[in-house]
C-alpha cells in the first residue's frame, strides 16, 4: 500500500497535480525520491501502533493527538478531493473522513472475505460509509469483499508500477530463483517454497536461491539458500533483474500481487500460487503470462519451477502485461474518479 500511495503521488506531481500526503510515521527522503515525491509534500500524524490485521501487521494512528494534526492538515491543505486508503479501520484515514468537507474517494485493498472489521462497518459506521463519494478496489477480489460487507460498488483499478524503473539484466551462467517478502509472515508462503526446495535442488544442484525480506532465517533451511535480509527498492530491482524465476508462494489474503508485475517488468519468469488475485494479474487475455501452482502444495510448486527453468520464456509478453499497469495507464483512471466526485460537497450540502 505504501508503494502504491507513493507511486500515485509521484505520477500526480509529474502530471501537473498537487498531491499532499498524510500518514503515520516518517518518510525517508531517499525512498520518496525513488518515487518522484518531494518529501515536503508529506505530513506525519505522529507515531503509529503495530496491530495484527489481515494476516499481516498494520500500523495505525488513532486518538486525540492524531485527530488534531489531521484537522490542522486539512485546514492548511484544503484539498479538492480527499483520497483515503482502507477507511473502515481505526486509522488516520477514518479520522480524515470524519473531519473533511471535501469529496472523498476511498481505495480498498483487503481480500479477506471473512473480515470482521468490514463486516461490522456497515452496522457500526453507517455515517462513515455514507460519507464515501466513490470507491476504488485494487482487484475484483477486493471489490467483492467491499460489496459483500459494506454495500458499496467500487470500480476496479489495479495497483500501479513505474515500468521504467525495472530493467532485465544480462543473464550469467548461474541460474537464479528468488523470493521477496516477509520471512515470518505465514501467508507469504516461504514455508511452501522451503518444502519444495529439496526436489528443485536435486534437479538443479547449482541453482542460486535468493531470499530477501525482513525476518529470521527458518531452522532447517537448505544451506544453498542465500538470505540477504531487507532490501531497498533499488536492491529489489537488481535482484529481480538478475532472476531467471521469481517465486510467489503466498497462501492467501492477497488482493493484488504488485510484486508479480515488478518481476515481469524485470524480465523474470513468474511462478505463483493460484490465488484468484494472482491469476487475474497474470492473465493478459490469452492466458497466464507466468506459471501457476496449487496453493500451499510444495510438490506442485517444485514441478512448475523445474518446468520454468527448462522452458524458453517469452519475456516480451510478460513486459507487456506489466506495462498495462504502468502509472501512465493507472493514474488517469484514478484522476477520472476524482473528477467524478467533483462538486459532491456542494450537492450534499444542498
C-alpha positions as CSV (number, residue, x, y, z in Angstrom):
1,X,0.0,0.0,0.0
2,X,2.9,2.4,0.8
3,X,4.4,1.9,-2.6
4,X,1.0,2.4,-4.2
5,X,0.5,5.7,-2.4
6,X,4.0,7.0,-3.2
7,X,3.8,5.8,-6.8
8,X,0.5,7.5,-7.4
9,X,1.7,10.7,-5.7
10,X,4.8,10.8,-7.9
11,X,2.7,10.3,-11.0
12,X,0.2,13.0,-10.0
13,X,3.0,15.5,-9.3
14,X,4.7,14.8,-12.6
15,X,1.4,15.4,-14.4
16,X,0.5,18.8,-13.1
17,X,-1.4,17.9,-9.9
18,X,-0.6,18.9,-6.3
19,X,-0.7,15.8,-4.1
20,X,-0.2,16.2,-0.4
21,X,0.4,13.1,1.7
22,X,-0.7,12.4,5.3
23,X,0.3,9.2,7.1
24,X,1.7,7.9,10.4
25,X,5.4,7.7,11.0
26,X,8.2,9.2,8.8
27,X,9.1,9.2,5.2
28,X,12.7,8.5,4.2
29,X,13.8,11.2,1.7
30,X,15.6,8.6,-0.5
31,X,12.5,6.5,-0.7
32,X,10.4,9.5,-1.5
33,X,12.8,10.5,-4.3
34,X,12.7,7.0,-5.8
35,X,9.0,7.6,-6.4
36,X,9.4,11.2,-7.6
37,X,7.9,12.6,-4.4
38,X,9.2,15.7,-2.7
39,X,9.4,14.9,1.0
40,X,7.9,18.4,1.8
41,X,4.6,17.0,0.5
42,X,4.4,14.6,3.4
43,X,2.9,15.4,6.8
44,X,3.0,12.9,9.7
45,X,0.2,12.2,12.1
46,X,2.8,11.0,14.6
47,X,3.8,7.7,15.9
48,X,1.8,4.6,14.9
49,X,0.9,1.4,16.7
50,X,1.5,-2.0,15.1
51,X,-1.5,-4.3,15.2
52,X,-2.3,-7.7,13.5
53,X,-4.6,-7.2,10.5
54,X,-5.5,-9.4,7.5
55,X,-2.7,-11.9,8.4
56,X,-0.1,-9.1,8.4
57,X,0.9,-6.1,10.6
58,X,-0.9,-2.8,10.1
59,X,0.4,0.4,11.7
60,X,-2.5,2.6,12.9
61,X,-2.7,6.1,14.3
62,X,-5.8,6.9,16.2
63,X,-6.6,9.3,19.1
64,X,-7.0,13.0,20.0
65,X,-3.4,13.9,19.0
66,X,-3.7,12.3,15.6
67,X,-7.2,13.9,15.1
68,X,-5.8,17.4,16.0
69,X,-2.9,17.0,13.5
70,X,-5.3,15.8,10.8
71,X,-7.7,18.7,11.3
72,X,-4.9,21.2,11.0
73,X,-3.6,19.4,7.9
74,X,-7.0,19.6,6.3
75,X,-7.3,23.3,7.1
76,X,-3.9,24.0,5.7
77,X,-4.1,21.9,2.5
78,X,-7.8,22.5,1.8
79,X,-7.9,19.5,-0.7
80,X,-10.2,19.4,-3.7
81,X,-10.5,15.7,-3.2
82,X,-9.5,13.6,-0.2
83,X,-8.3,10.1,-1.2
84,X,-8.1,7.6,1.7
85,X,-7.0,4.0,1.9
86,X,-8.8,1.4,3.9
87,X,-11.1,3.9,5.7
88,X,-13.0,1.3,7.7
89,X,-10.2,0.9,10.2
90,X,-9.2,2.8,13.3
91,X,-6.7,4.9,11.4
92,X,-5.7,8.3,10.1
93,X,-7.9,7.6,7.1
94,X,-11.2,7.3,9.0
95,X,-10.3,10.4,11.1
96,X,-9.7,12.3,7.9
97,X,-13.1,11.2,6.6
98,X,-14.8,12.4,9.7
99,X,-13.0,15.8,9.7
100,X,-13.2,16.8,6.0
101,X,-15.8,18.6,3.9
102,X,-14.1,17.7,0.7
103,X,-15.3,14.9,-1.6
104,X,-13.9,11.5,-0.5
105,X,-12.5,8.7,-2.7
106,X,-11.7,5.5,-0.9
107,X,-9.4,2.7,-2.1
108,X,-9.9,-0.8,-0.6
109,X,-7.1,-3.4,-0.6
110,X,-8.5,-6.1,1.7
111,X,-9.1,-9.5,0.2
112,X,-10.4,-11.3,3.3
113,X,-14.0,-12.5,2.7
114,X,-14.5,-13.1,6.5
115,X,-13.1,-9.7,7.6
116,X,-14.7,-8.9,10.9
117,X,-13.7,-5.2,10.6
118,X,-15.5,-4.9,7.2
119,X,-18.5,-6.9,8.4
120,X,-19.0,-4.6,11.4
121,X,-18.5,-1.4,9.5
122,X,-21.9,-1.3,7.8
123,X,-23.7,-1.7,11.1
124,X,-21.4,0.4,13.4
125,X,-20.2,3.1,11.0
126,X,-23.1,3.8,8.6
127,X,-22.4,7.6,8.5
128,X,-18.7,6.9,7.6
129,X,-19.7,4.6,4.8
130,X,-22.3,7.1,3.5
131,X,-19.6,9.8,3.5
132,X,-17.6,8.0,0.8
133,X,-18.4,9.5,-2.5
134,X,-16.6,7.0,-4.7
135,X,-14.8,3.6,-4.1
136,X,-11.9,2.0,-5.8
137,X,-10.9,-1.6,-5.3
138,X,-7.4,-2.8,-6.4
139,X,-8.9,-6.0,-7.8
140,X,-12.2,-7.8,-8.3
141,X,-11.3,-9.9,-5.3
142,X,-11.1,-6.8,-3.1
143,X,-14.3,-5.4,-4.8
144,X,-16.3,-8.4,-3.9
145,X,-15.3,-8.0,-0.2
146,X,-16.5,-4.4,-0.3
147,X,-19.8,-5.2,-2.0
148,X,-20.5,-8.0,0.5
149,X,-19.7,-6.2,3.7
150,X,-20.4,-2.5,3.3
151,X,-22.7,-2.3,0.3
152,X,-20.5,-0.1,-1.9
153,X,-19.9,-1.0,-5.6
154,X,-16.3,0.2,-6.2
155,X,-14.7,0.4,-9.6
156,X,-11.7,-1.8,-10.1
157,X,-8.4,0.0,-10.7
158,X,-5.3,-2.1,-10.1
159,X,-2.1,-1.1,-8.3
160,X,0.4,0.8,-10.5
161,X,4.1,0.5,-11.1
162,X,6.6,2.6,-12.9
163,X,7.8,0.2,-15.5
164,X,10.8,2.4,-16.5
165,X,12.3,1.6,-13.0
166,X,12.8,-2.0,-14.0
167,X,15.3,-3.4,-16.4
168,X,16.2,-7.0,-17.3
169,X,19.9,-7.7,-16.7
170,X,22.1,-9.9,-18.9
171,X,21.8,-13.5,-17.7
172,X,25.0,-15.2,-16.4
173,X,25.7,-18.9,-16.5
174,X,24.3,-19.3,-13.0
175,X,20.6,-19.9,-12.8
176,X,18.8,-17.9,-10.1
177,X,15.4,-18.1,-8.5
178,X,14.3,-15.5,-5.9
179,X,11.7,-14.9,-3.3
180,X,10.8,-11.5,-1.9
181,X,8.6,-11.0,1.2
182,X,8.4,-11.0,5.0
183,X,10.0,-14.2,6.2
184,X,8.0,-14.8,9.4
185,X,4.5,-14.0,8.0
186,X,2.9,-17.4,7.2
187,X,0.6,-16.1,4.5
188,X,3.6,-15.1,2.4
189,X,4.3,-18.8,2.0
190,X,8.0,-19.1,2.4
191,X,7.5,-22.4,4.2
192,X,5.9,-23.8,1.0
193,X,9.0,-22.8,-1.0
194,X,11.4,-24.2,1.5
195,X,9.5,-27.5,1.5
196,X,9.7,-27.6,-2.3
197,X,13.4,-26.8,-2.5
198,X,14.9,-30.3,-1.9
199,X,13.3,-31.6,-5.1
200,X,14.2,-28.5,-7.0
201,X,17.9,-28.6,-5.9
202,X,18.1,-32.3,-6.6
203,X,17.3,-31.5,-10.2
204,X,19.4,-28.2,-10.3
205,X,22.2,-28.6,-7.7
206,X,24.0,-25.4,-8.8
207,X,20.8,-23.2,-8.6
208,X,21.3,-19.9,-6.8
209,X,18.3,-19.5,-4.4
210,X,18.0,-15.9,-3.0
211,X,15.5,-15.0,-0.3
212,X,15.0,-11.3,0.5
213,X,12.9,-9.8,3.2
214,X,12.6,-8.8,6.8
215,X,12.6,-11.6,9.4
216,X,14.7,-14.5,10.7
217,X,16.0,-17.5,8.7
218,X,13.9,-20.5,9.5
219,X,15.5,-23.5,11.0
220,X,16.3,-26.4,8.7
221,X,16.7,-24.2,5.6
222,X,18.9,-25.8,2.9
223,X,22.4,-24.4,3.0
224,X,22.2,-23.4,-0.6
225,X,19.7,-20.7,0.2
226,X,21.1,-17.2,0.5
227,X,19.2,-14.9,2.8
228,X,20.0,-11.2,2.0
229,X,17.7,-9.6,4.5
230,X,15.5,-6.5,3.9
231,X,16.3,-4.7,0.6
232,X,15.7,-1.2,-0.7
233,X,13.7,-0.6,-3.9
234,X,16.9,-0.3,-6.0
235,X,18.3,-3.5,-4.5
236,X,15.0,-5.2,-5.1
237,X,15.1,-4.1,-8.7
238,X,18.6,-5.5,-9.2
239,X,17.6,-8.8,-7.6
240,X,14.5,-9.2,-9.8
241,X,16.6,-8.2,-12.9
242,X,19.1,-11.0,-12.2
243,X,16.5,-13.7,-11.5
244,X,15.5,-16.3,-14.0
245,X,12.4,-17.2,-12.0
246,X,10.6,-15.3,-9.3
247,X,8.5,-17.4,-6.9
248,X,5.4,-16.1,-5.1
249,X,4.2,-19.0,-2.9
250,X,1.6,-16.9,-0.9
251,X,-1.2,-19.0,0.6
252,X,-4.0,-16.4,0.9
253,X,-5.4,-13.0,1.7
254,X,-3.7,-11.3,-1.3
255,X,-5.8,-8.7,-3.1
256,X,-3.5,-8.0,-6.0
257,X,0.2,-9.0,-6.4
258,X,2.2,-6.0,-7.3
259,X,5.5,-7.9,-6.9
260,X,4.4,-10.2,-9.8
261,X,4.3,-7.1,-12.1
262,X,7.7,-5.9,-10.8
263,X,9.1,-9.3,-11.6
264,X,7.6,-9.4,-15.1
265,X,8.8,-5.9,-15.8
266,X,12.3,-7.1,-14.9
267,X,12.2,-10.0,-17.4
268,X,11.9,-12.7,-14.8
269,X,9.5,-15.6,-15.3
270,X,6.9,-15.8,-12.5
271,X,5.8,-18.9,-10.7
272,X,2.9,-18.1,-8.4
273,X,0.3,-19.8,-6.3
274,X,-3.1,-20.0,-8.0
275,X,-4.8,-17.4,-5.8
276,X,-7.6,-15.6,-7.6
277,X,-5.8,-12.2,-7.3
278,X,-2.6,-13.7,-8.8
279,X,-4.5,-15.4,-11.6
280,X,-6.1,-12.1,-12.5
281,X,-2.8,-10.1,-12.5
282,X,-1.1,-12.7,-14.7
283,X,-3.9,-13.1,-17.2
284,X,-3.4,-11.0,-20.3
285,X,-6.5,-12.2,-22.1
286,X,-4.7,-15.1,-23.7
287,X,-4.0,-17.0,-20.6
288,X,-1.4,-16.6,-17.8
289,X,1.9,-15.0,-18.6
290,X,3.5,-16.9,-15.8
291,X,3.1,-20.4,-14.2
292,X,0.6,-21.2,-11.5
293,X,0.8,-24.0,-9.0
294,X,-1.7,-25.3,-6.5
295,X,-1.7,-23.0,-3.5
296,X,0.1,-24.5,-0.5
297,X,1.4,-27.5,-2.5
298,X,5.2,-27.8,-2.4
299,X,5.2,-30.7,-5.0
300,X,3.2,-28.6,-7.4
301,X,5.5,-25.6,-6.8
302,X,8.6,-27.7,-7.5
303,X,7.1,-29.1,-10.7
304,X,6.4,-25.6,-12.0
305,X,9.7,-24.2,-11.1
306,X,11.6,-27.0,-12.8
307,X,9.4,-26.6,-15.9
308,X,10.1,-22.9,-15.9
309,X,13.9,-23.5,-15.7
310,X,13.9,-25.8,-18.7
311,X,11.4,-23.9,-20.9
312,X,12.1,-20.8,-23.0
313,X,10.3,-17.8,-21.7
314,X,8.5,-15.0,-23.7
315,X,9.8,-12.1,-21.6
316,X,8.2,-9.6,-24.1
317,X,4.7,-10.9,-23.3
318,X,5.4,-10.5,-19.6
319,X,6.7,-7.0,-20.0
320,X,3.6,-6.1,-22.0
321,X,1.4,-7.3,-19.2
322,X,3.4,-5.3,-16.6
323,X,3.1,-2.2,-18.9
324,X,-0.6,-2.4,-18.8
325,X,-0.3,-1.4,-15.1
326,X,2.1,1.4,-15.6
327,X,1.2,4.6,-13.8
328,X,0.6,6.2,-17.2
329,X,-2.3,3.7,-17.6
330,X,-3.5,3.6,-13.9
331,X,-3.1,7.3,-13.0
332,X,-5.6,8.7,-15.5
333,X,-8.2,6.2,-14.2
334,X,-7.7,7.5,-10.6
335,X,-7.9,11.1,-11.8
336,X,-11.1,10.3,-13.6
337,X,-12.6,9.0,-10.3
338,X,-11.5,12.3,-8.7
339,X,-13.3,14.3,-11.4
340,X,-16.4,12.1,-11.0
341,X,-16.9,13.3,-7.4
342,X,-16.1,17.0,-8.1
343,X,-19.0,19.0,-6.7
344,X,-20.1,16.2,-4.3
345,X,-19.7,18.5,-1.3
346,X,-22.0,21.2,-2.7
347,X,-24.6,18.6,-3.8
348,X,-24.5,17.0,-0.3
349,X,-24.9,20.4,1.5
350,X,-27.8,21.4,-0.9
